[in-house]
Amino acid sequence: MTQTKENRYINRELSWLQFNARVLQEAADESVPLIERFRFLGIFSNNLDEFFKVRYATVRRIVDAGKTGRKALGVYSAEELLGKITEIVIEQQTESLQILEDIYKKLEEQNIYMLTEEEVTLPEHKEFIKDFFTDKVALAVETIILREDLELPRIQDLDAYLMVKMNLTEEQKPLYALLEIPSTLDRFVVLPQVDGKDYIMILDDLIRYNLDTIFSIFEYDSITAHMIKITRDAELDIESDLGKSFLEKLTRSVKGREDGEPVRFVFDKTIEEETLQFLLNKLGIKRKDSIIPGGRYHNRKDYMNFPAFGRQELYYPSVKPLPIPGITLEDNLFSIVAKKDFLQYTPYQSFSYTIKFLREAALDPKVRSIKITIYRLAKLSSIASALINAAQNGKEVTVQIELRARFDEESNMRYAKKMQNEGVRLIFGVPGLKVHSKVCVIEREEEGKIVRYGFISTGNFNHATARIYTDYTLFTANKEILKDLSKLFNFFDTNYIVNKYKHLVVSPHYSRTRMYKLIQEQIEIVQNGGEGLIRLKLNSISNYDIIDKLYEASQAGVKIQMIVRGICCLIPGVPGMSENIEIISIIDKFLEHPRVYIFGIPGEEKVFLSSSDWMSRNLDNRVEVSVPIYDEDIKQEIIDTHEISWSDNVKARVLNKQMNNRYKKDDLPFVRSQFATYEYYVNKLKDL
């Protein structure tokens, strides 16, 4: 077979769409609790919004520039790819609507009813809806009458609108209006319970019910309202004014995102052709653009907050995060980590250990300095509060904060200003690089000497996402690792000097070559008559060079097992190219987020935890950190939990060239890895 790019790699954008299809599979799965199915529909919708704002917009800019983009995109030209994306998205949107209808039917079996404006018949509901509209909605609704001679007012990115058509007399043209669904109000309105039955009305339908009230000054024969939504290019255009701080420029740039070019137009497929064409003409959207016919409701990300009426059986059972074996939150964590490294694996174990460690540092009179990198902060951040508290207590606090963490810029900027005002020293990244590493080093004076402590994580220091993202955090007092970590913070200050690291693997300078070397070691083991084994857990792999190196290892006889949650451009199982590579993807209750690299057969493993996926941006355009695991107990714990994931035959999908997301099936006892991992840690506590 001729090894063209088409049969050697899977296109990145199409692979991402298949990841989102796996999310949609969870929404379709009848074994998933009903409200959780809504949540997965919401995640699917939110993912798709971000995909169009970022990836689709990037491809669209290539087309607009008159280029093919084959060098950047690989398998397809940019124009071919836009067509394929639109085709797949339309299919997925159709499927998502069918899933939504199925969930509604299942809700009725639970005596929960979704009412449209035409289904309101009970007096209790009529009165409630009128009062609710008058008290809560009327003042928040913005309504604009559209005229052919006036320019269309700005349509906000990702907000939902009702396109209203009023049919007047036969001699008069229809009158159009645009009505913005208030984003300040909950999307789901709980109506009064009647005869033991619960009722919900979507805000859109509650507004439809009151259209006659809104447009009472007009005389019309009939009135209709259909949902529309626009997605805009999210690329930030950061100006080069040297007289402004980076914080000021980024603030302006984020606001400027509101004026990005439209990249997707979604509409209710039952809208009249005349109304649709009027709107497209007003928006300047051509039929060749990504125009997606959808259902009655858009912004289905709101389903992530669907009310459950206190019915816990409609959710996954609530599971309390476990303590780390042998360590309580009442302990002095500095004294514990001074004796031995320990590992935190959220959400199976409590994220509170990270917060506690920083709070101890903030209060401890022996602590002299705290240095930390921050990528994404929670809206109410315990981490930021602890750092501010440390600065207030006279500690030297340095925060490398990545203000360009996409879609979290505003939250990060708000905390950056607050920390700066409290005396925290801020570093705003490295020119040309995003700082994506998740690391902290704390210097403490002990018996006249400075002793370092720290932690390195695969995920963000964010207590909100730590409840749903699986991530490892290593707490260590290892002098050599922390010496390297201090060098990294020096690089943030003097980034014209490239440091050498003895233990950490740091992007962009060393990750690519070190990963090649580790893969090559396994190739040479096989060539010398031994067994080669590589086990990886990643969010994404899309860099063609490192994929080629894995193909080379497979052809040499190295066995490669990969767990990839999202984008996977590598094609496994192809004779003569990748027959020794197997890949699964796990989508379940939690979001699989850690990056784990294990090189070597049992007993000879080299184990790394990392913030880095194997994508070009992580290898070449970001500051990432991979840490080797030297503690044998922690190494075994990581291997154990990785093997539990690899054994999953309930929520694991097999990745292949066909991208059909078939579930992994075998004759072994059922293993649902996220539930089994929790049990693994329960048993560790029992063994104490």
C-alpha positions in Angstrom: 0.0 0.0 0.0 1.3 3.5 -0.9 1.6 5.4 2.4 -0.3 8.6 1.5 -1.3 10.9 4.3 -4.9 9.8 3.9 -4.0 6.2 4.9 -1.3 7.1 7.3 -3.0 9.7 9.5 -6.5 10.7 10.5 -7.3 14.4 10.0 -7.2 16.2 13.3 -10.6 18.0 12.9 -12.4 14.9 11.9 -10.9 12.9 14.8 -12.1 15.6 17.2 -15.6 15.3 15.8 -15.5 11.6 16.5 -14.4 12.3 20.1 -17.6 14.5 20.4 -19.5 11.6 18.9 -18.3 9.5 21.8 -19.7 12.2 24.2 -23.0 11.9 22.2 -22.9 8.1 22.8 -23.1 8.7 26.5 -26.2 10.9 26.0 -27.8 8.1 24.0 -26.8 5.3 26.5 -30.0 4.3 28.4 -27.9 2.9 31.2 -26.8 6.4 32.1 -29.1 8.2 34.5 -31.5 10.6 32.8 -30.2 13.9 34.1 -26.7 12.8 33.3 -27.8 12.1 29.7 -28.9 15.7 29.6 -25.5 16.7 30.9 -23.7 14.8 28.1 -25.9 16.5 25.6 -24.9 19.8 27.1 -21.2 18.9 26.9 -21.6 17.8 23.3 -23.2 21.1 22.4 -20.6 23.2 24.3 -17.8 21.3 22.7 -19.2 21.9 19.3 -19.5 25.7 20.0 -15.8 25.8 20.9 -14.8 23.7 17.9 -16.4 26.1 15.5 -15.0 29.2 17.4 -11.5 27.8 17.2 -10.8 24.9 14.8 -13.4 25.5 12.1 -12.6 29.2 12.2 -8.9 28.4 11.6 -9.7 26.3 8.6 -12.1 29.0 7.3 -9.3 31.6 7.5 -7.1 29.4 5.3 -9.9 29.3 2.7 -10.5 33.0 2.9 -6.7 33.6 2.4 -7.0 31.6 -0.9 -4.7 28.8 0.2 -5.3 25.0 0.2 -3.8 24.5 3.7 -2.6 20.9 2.9 0.7 21.4 4.6 -1.0 22.5 7.9 -4.1 20.2 7.7 -2.4 17.1 6.2 -5.1 14.9 4.7 -7.5 17.3 3.1 -7.5 20.8 1.6 -9.1 23.4 3.7 -12.1 23.7 1.4 -12.7 19.9 1.3 -12.4 19.9 5.1 -15.1 22.6 5.6 -17.5 20.6 3.6 -16.8 17.3 5.5 -17.1 19.1 8.8 -20.5 20.6 8.0 -21.8 17.2 6.7 -20.7 15.4 9.9 -22.1 18.1 12.2 -25.5 18.1 10.5 -25.6 14.3 11.0 -24.6 14.6 14.7 -27.1 17.4 15.3 -29.9 15.3 13.8 -28.8 12.4 16.1 -28.7 14.7 19.1 -32.3 15.8 18.5 -33.5 12.2 18.4 -31.7 11.6 21.7 -33.3 14.7 23.2 -36.8 13.4 22.2 -36.0 10.0 23.7 -34.9 11.6 27.0 -38.1 13.7 27.1 -40.2 10.5 26.8 -38.2 8.8 29.6 -38.8 11.9 31.8 -42.6 11.5 31.4 -42.2 8.0 32.8 -40.8 9.7 35.9 -43.8 12.1 36.0 -41.7 15.0 34.7 -43.2 16.8 31.8 -41.7 19.4 29.4 -44.4 21.8 28.2 -44.3 23.9 25.0 -46.3 27.1 24.7 -49.1 25.2 23.0 -49.4 22.6 25.8 -50.2 25.0 28.6 -53.7 24.1 29.6 -53.8 24.1 33.4 -55.1 27.3 35.1 -52.2 27.1 37.7 -49.7 27.1 34.9 -51.3 29.9 32.9 -51.4 32.2 35.9 -47.8 31.3 37.0 -46.4 31.9 33.4 -48.0 35.3 33.0 -46.8 36.4 36.4 -43.3 35.0 35.8 -43.1 36.8 32.5 -44.2 40.1 33.9 -41.9 39.9 37.0 -38.8 38.3 35.7 -38.7 38.2 31.9 -40.3 41.2 30.3 -37.7 43.7 31.5 -34.8 41.4 30.5 -36.0 40.7 26.9 -34.5 42.9 24.2 -36.6 43.2 21.1 -35.6 44.8 17.8 -37.9 45.4 14.9 -36.0 44.6 11.6 -36.4 46.8 8.6 -35.0 46.3 5.2 -33.6 49.8 5.0 -31.8 49.5 8.4 -28.6 47.5 9.1 -29.1 44.5 11.3 -28.0 45.1 14.9 -25.2 43.1 16.3 -26.0 39.5 17.1 -24.0 38.3 20.1 -21.8 35.3 19.8 -23.4 32.1 21.0 -26.5 33.9 22.5 -29.8 32.5 21.5 -32.4 34.6 19.6 -36.0 34.2 18.4 -36.5 35.3 14.9 -40.1 36.6 14.9 -42.3 36.9 11.8 -45.6 38.8 11.9 -47.9 38.2 9.0 -49.9 41.4 8.4 -52.6 41.9 5.8 -52.2 40.4 2.3 -51.1 43.8 0.8 -48.4 44.3 3.4 -45.0 42.6 3.6 -44.3 40.5 6.8 -42.8 42.3 9.7 -39.7 40.8 11.3 -38.3 41.2 14.8 -35.3 39.8 16.6 -35.8 38.8 20.3 -32.8 38.0 22.5 -33.3 35.2 25.0 -32.1 36.6 28.3 -28.9 34.8 29.3 -29.2 36.2 32.9 -32.2 34.0 33.6 -32.2 30.2 34.1 -33.1 28.4 30.8 -35.5 26.0 32.6 -38.5 27.4 34.4 -40.0 25.0 37.0 -43.8 25.3 36.9 -46.1 24.5 39.9 -46.5 20.8 40.7 -50.0 19.5 40.0 -51.4 16.1 41.1 -47.9 14.8 42.0 -46.6 15.7 38.5 -43.6 18.0 37.9 -43.6 20.4 35.0 -40.8 22.3 33.3 -41.0 25.0 30.6 -38.0 26.2 28.6 -37.6 29.9 28.8 -37.9 30.2 25.0 -41.4 28.6 25.1 -42.4 30.8 28.0 -41.5 33.8 25.8 -43.4 32.3 22.8 -46.4 32.0 25.1 -46.2 35.8 25.7 -45.6 36.9 22.1 -49.0 38.6 22.0 -48.1 40.6 25.0 -44.7 41.7 23.6 -46.1 42.7 20.2 -49.5 44.0 21.3 -49.1 47.3 19.4 -49.1 45.5 16.1 -52.1 44.1 14.2 -51.2 40.8 12.6 -53.0 37.7 11.5 -50.4 35.3 12.8 -47.1 35.3 14.5 -44.2 32.7 14.6 -40.9 32.6 16.4 -37.9 30.4 15.5 -34.6 30.0 17.2 -31.3 31.1 15.6 -27.7 31.2 16.9 -24.4 32.5 15.5 -20.9 31.3 16.4 -18.0 33.7 15.8 -14.3 33.3 15.3 -12.6 33.3 18.7 -9.1 34.2 17.6 -7.6 36.9 19.7 -6.0 39.9 17.9 -3.5 41.3 20.4 -2.4 44.8 19.4 1.2 45.8 19.5 0.9 49.2 21.3 4.1 49.3 23.5 2.5 51.9 25.7 -0.1 49.5 27.1 0.4 46.6 29.5 -0.2 43.0 28.4 -3.2 42.9 30.7 -4.7 46.0 29.1 -4.1 44.7 25.5 -5.6 41.3 26.3 -8.6 42.9 27.9 -9.2 44.9 24.8 -8.6 41.8 22.6 -11.1 39.6 24.5 -13.8 42.3 24.1 -12.8 42.5 20.4 -13.7 38.8 20.1 -17.3 39.9 20.1 -16.8 41.3 16.6 -15.2 38.1 15.1 -16.4 36.8 11.8 -19.4 34.4 11.8 -18.3 30.8 11.3 -21.5 29.0 11.9 -25.2 29.8 11.7 -27.6 27.4 13.4 -31.4 27.7 12.8 -34.6 25.9 13.6 -35.2 23.7 10.5 -38.9 24.5 10.6 -38.4 28.2 9.9 -40.0 29.4 6.7 -37.7 29.8 3.7 -38.7 33.4 3.2 -37.8 34.3 6.8 -34.5 32.4 6.6 -33.4 34.1 3.4 -34.3 37.5 4.8 -32.1 36.8 7.8 -29.2 35.4 5.8 -29.2 38.5 3.5 -29.1 40.7 6.6 -26.2 38.8 8.1 -24.3 38.5 4.9 -24.1 34.8 5.2 -23.8 32.8 2.0 -25.2 29.3 1.4 -21.7 27.9 1.1 -21.0 28.9 4.7 -21.6 26.5 7.6 -25.3 26.7 7.9 -26.6 24.1 10.2 -30.4 23.2 10.4 -31.1 22.4 14.0 -34.0 21.8 16.3 -36.4 24.0 18.2 -33.9 24.9 20.9 -30.2 25.9 20.6 -27.6 26.4 23.2 -28.2 22.9 24.5 -25.1 23.4 26.7 -27.7 24.8 29.2 -28.9 21.2 29.6 -25.9 20.7 31.9 -27.9 22.6 34.5 -31.2 20.8 34.0 -33.3 20.7 37.2 -33.8 17.3 38.9 -36.5 18.1 41.5 -34.3 16.6 44.2 -34.5 13.1 42.7 -31.0 11.7 43.3 -31.9 8.5 41.3 -31.7 10.6 38.1 -28.1 11.3 38.8 -25.0 9.2 39.2 -24.7 8.3 42.9 -22.8 11.0 44.7 -19.3 9.7 45.7 -17.3 11.5 48.4 -13.6 12.0 47.5 -11.4 9.8 49.6 -8.5 10.8 51.9 -5.0 9.8 50.8 -4.0 6.7 52.7 -2.1 7.6 55.8 -2.5 11.3 55.4 -5.3 13.4 56.8 -6.1 17.1 56.3 -5.4 17.7 60.0 -1.7 16.6 59.4 1.2 19.0 58.8 1.7 18.3 55.1 5.2 19.8 55.1 6.4 17.3 57.7 4.8 14.4 55.7 6.2 15.3 52.3 9.6 15.9 53.9 9.7 12.2 54.7 8.1 10.8 51.6 6.5 11.8 48.3 2.8 11.3 48.0 0.3 11.3 45.2 -3.2 12.8 44.9 -5.5 11.5 42.2 -8.7 13.6 41.8 -11.6 13.3 41.9 -11.1 9.9 43.6 -9.2 11.6 46.3 -9.8 15.1 47.7 -8.3 18.2 46.0 -8.3 19.7 49.4 -4.7 18.5 49.9 -3.5 21.0 47.3 -5.4 23.8 48.9 -4.2 22.7 52.4 -0.6 22.7 51.3 -0.8 26.2 50.0 -2.7 27.4 53.0 0.0 25.9 55.3 2.6 27.7 53.2 0.7 31.0 53.6 0.7 30.8 57.4 4.0 29.0 58.1 6.5 31.6 59.4 9.4 29.4 58.0 8.1 29.7 54.4 10.0 32.4 52.5 8.6 32.1 49.0 6.0 30.5 46.8 6.3 30.2 43.0 3.4 28.7 41.0 2.1 28.5 37.5 -1.6 29.0 36.9 -3.4 28.1 33.7 -7.2 28.0 34.5 -8.7 29.3 37.8 -12.1 28.6 39.2 -14.5 31.6 39.3 -14.1 31.5 43.0 -10.6 30.3 43.5 -9.3 28.9 46.8 -5.9 28.8 45.2 -5.8 32.5 44.4 -7.1 33.2 47.9 -4.3 31.2 49.5 -1.7 33.0 47.4 -3.1 36.4 48.3 -3.1 35.4 52.0 0.6 34.3 51.6 1.5 37.7 50.2 -0.4 39.4 53.0 1.7 37.4 55.5 4.9 38.7 54.0 5.8 35.8 51.8 7.4 36.4 48.4 4.8 35.1 46.0 5.4 34.8 42.3 2.6 33.7 40.0 3.2 32.8 36.4 -0.4 33.2 35.1 -1.4 32.4 31.6 -3.8 35.1 30.6 -4.4 33.5 27.2 -6.0 30.3 28.5 -8.8 30.1 25.9 -12.3 31.2 27.1 -10.9 31.6 30.7 -9.1 34.9 29.9 -11.6 37.0 31.8 -11.5 35.0 35.0 -7.7 34.8 34.9 -7.5 38.6 34.3 -9.8 39.4 37.2 -7.7 37.4 39.6 -4.5 38.7 38.1 -5.6 42.3 38.9 -6.6 41.2 42.4 -3.4 39.4 43.1 -1.3 42.3 41.7 -3.1 44.7 44.0 -2.3 42.5 47.0 1.5 42.4 46.3 1.7 39.2 44.4 4.4 39.3 41.7 2.9 38.3 38.4 4.7 37.0 35.3 2.6 37.1 32.1 4.1 34.3 30.2 7.0 33.9 27.7 7.0 35.6 24.3 5.7 33.2 21.7 4.8 30.5 24.2 1.8 29.6 26.3 2.7 28.4 29.8 0.6 25.2 30.2 2.7 23.5 33.0 1.1 23.0 36.4 3.9 23.3 39.0 4.6 24.9 42.3 7.9 25.3 44.3 7.9 26.5 47.9 11.1 27.6 49.7 11.2 27.1 53.5 14.0 28.1 55.9 15.0 25.1 58.1 18.0 25.3 60.5 19.5 28.2 58.6 19.1 26.5 55.2 16.6 26.9 52.4 14.7 23.6 51.8 12.4 23.3 48.8 9.0 21.6 48.6 6.6 21.5 45.7 4.0 19.8 43.6 3.6 19.0 39.9 0.2 18.1 38.4 -1.3 16.8 35.1 -4.2 19.2 35.6 -5.2 22.7 36.5 -5.1 24.0 40.1 -8.9 24.5 40.1 -11.1 23.0 42.8 -14.2 23.2 40.6 -12.8 21.1 37.7 -11.1 18.8 40.2 -14.5 17.4 41.0 -15.0 16.1 37.4 -11.5 15.9 35.9 -9.2 13.0 36.7 -5.7 14.2 37.4 -2.6 13.2 39.3 -0.6 15.6 41.5 2.8 14.6 42.8 3.9 16.3 46.1 7.6 16.0 46.6 10.6 17.3 48.5 13.0 15.6 46.0 16.0 18.0 45.9 17.0 17.3 42.3 13.5 17.6 40.9 12.8 20.9 42.8 16.2 22.3 41.7 15.1 21.7 38.1 11.7 23.3 39.0 13.5 26.4 40.3 15.4 26.6 37.0 12.1 26.7 35.2 10.9 29.7 37.2 14.2 31.4 36.4 13.4 30.8 32.7 10.2 32.7 33.1 12.2 35.7 34.2 15.2 35.3 31.8 13.7 33.4 28.9 16.6 34.3 26.6 18.6 31.7 28.6 17.7 28.1 27.9 18.3 26.0 31.0 19.4 22.4 31.1 17.4 20.0 33.3 18.7 16.8 34.8 15.4 15.3 35.7 12.4 17.2 34.4 11.4 17.0 30.7 10.5 20.5 29.6 8.9 21.8 26.5 9.6 23.4 24.1 13.3 22.7 24.3 13.6 19.1 25.3 10.2 17.1 25.2 10.3 16.1 21.6 13.9 14.8 21.6 13.5 13.1 25.0 10.3 11.3 23.9 12.0 10.2 20.7 14.9 8.8 22.8 12.6 6.9 25.2 10.8 5.4 22.2 14.1 4.6 20.6 15.2 2.8 23.7 12.3 0.4 23.4 13.1 -0.2 19.7 16.7 -1.1 20.6 15.5 -3.4 23.4 13.5 -5.4 20.8 16.4 -5.3 18.3 18.6 -6.9 21.0 16.2 -9.7 21.6 14.1 -8.3 24.5 10.5 -7.1 24.8 9.6 -3.5 24.2 6.5 -2.0 25.7 5.1 1.6 25.7 1.9 2.5 27.6 0.5 6.0 27.2 -2.5 8.0 28.5 -3.1 11.2 26.6 -5.8 13.7 25.9 -4.7 14.0 22.3 -2.0 12.9 19.8 -1.7 14.8 16.5 2.0 15.5 15.8 2.9 13.5 12.7 6.6 13.2 13.6 6.0 11.6 16.9 3.3 9.4 15.3 5.9 8.3 12.7 8.2 7.4 15.6 5.5 5.2 17.2 4.9 3.6 13.8 8.6 2.9 13.6 8.5 1.3 17.1 5.5 -0.8 16.1 7.3 -2.1 13.0 10.3 -3.0 15.1 8.0 -5.1 17.3 7.4 -2.8 20.3 4.0 -3.4 21.8 2.2 0.0 22.3 -1.0 0.4 24.3 -2.6 3.9 24.3 -5.6 5.5 26.0 -6.5 8.7 24.1 -9.5 10.6 25.2 -9.8 13.1 22.3 -8.0 13.8 19.1 -6.1 10.8 17.7 -4.4 11.2 14.3 -2.6 7.9 14.6 -4.2 4.9 12.8 -3.6 1.7 14.9 -3.7 -1.9 13.7 -2.6 -1.5 10.1 -0.4 -4.4 8.9 3.1 -3.3 8.1 2.6 0.1 9.7 1.0 -0.1 13.2 -0.1 -3.7 13.8 1.4 -3.6 17.3 -0.5 -0.5 18.4 -3.8 -0.7 20.2 -5.8 2.4 21.2 -8.9 2.9 23.3 -10.8 6.0 24.5 -12.8 6.2 27.7 -15.8 8.5 28.1 -17.7 8.2 31.4 -18.8 10.0 34.5 -15.5 11.9 34.8 -13.4 13.6 32.2 -10.2 11.6 31.6 -7.5 14.3 31.8 -4.1 12.9 33.0 -1.1 12.4 30.8 0.9 9.3 31.7 3.9 7.9 29.9 5.2 4.4 30.8 8.2 3.0 29.0 9.3 -0.6 29.6 8.0 -4.0 30.5 6.8 -4.8 34.1 9.7 -4.4 36.5 11.7 -2.1 34.2 9.3 0.8 33.8 10.2 4.4 33.4 7.1 6.4 34.5 6.3 10.1 33.8 3.4 12.3 34.7 3.0 15.3 32.4 0.9 18.3 31.5 1.7 17.7 27.9 -0.2 16.0 25.1 1.6 14.8 22.0 0.5 17.7 19.8 2.7 20.2 18.0 1.6 23.0 20.2 2.5 21.1 23.4 5.9 20.0 22.1 7.0 23.2 20.3 4.8 26.2 21.4 4.1 25.7 25.1 6.0 25.4 28.3 5.1 22.0 29.6 6.6 19.8 32.3 6.9 16.0 32.5 8.2 14.6 35.8 9.8 11.2 36.3 8.5 9.1 39.2 11.2 7.8 41.4 9.2 6.7 44.4 8.5 3.0 43.9 5.2 3.0 45.7 3.9 5.9 43.7 5.2 4.4 40.5 3.3 1.2 41.2 0.2 3.2 42.1 0.2 5.0 38.7 0.8 1.7 36.9 -2.0 0.0 38.8 -4.5 2.7 38.0 -3.4 2.9 34.4 -3.9 -0.9 34.1 -7.4 -0.5 35.5 -8.1 2.0 32.7 -6.7 -0.2 30.1 -8.8 -3.1 31.3 -12.1 -1.1 30.8 -14.6 -3.1 28.8 -17.7 -1.1 29.6 -17.0 2.5 28.7 -13.9 2.0 26.5 -14.2 2.5 22.7 -11.7 1.1 20.3 -10.1 3.7 18.0 -9.5 2.7 14.4 -9.3 4.1 10.9 -13.1 3.6 10.4 -13.7 6.0 13.4 -16.8 4.0 14.3 -16.4 4.3 18.1 -17.3 0.7 18.7 -17.3 -0.4 22.3 -14.4 -2.6 23.5 -15.8 -6.1 24.2 -14.0 -9.2 25.6 -14.8 -12.3 27.5 -13.3 -11.0 30.8 -15.4 -9.8 33.8 -16.8 -6.3 33.4 -14.5 -3.5 34.4 -15.8 0.0 34.4 -12.5 1.7 35.1 -13.6 4.9 36.9 -15.7 2.9 39.3 -13.0 0.3 39.7 -10.4 3.0 40.4 -12.5 4.4 43.2 -12.7 0.9 44.7 -8.9 0.5 44.3 -8.4 3.5 46.6 -11.2 2.3 49.0 -9.2 -1.0 49.3 -6.0 0.9 49.9 -7.6 2.6 52.9 -8.8 -0.8 54.2 -5.3 -2.2 54.0 -3.9 0.4 56.4 
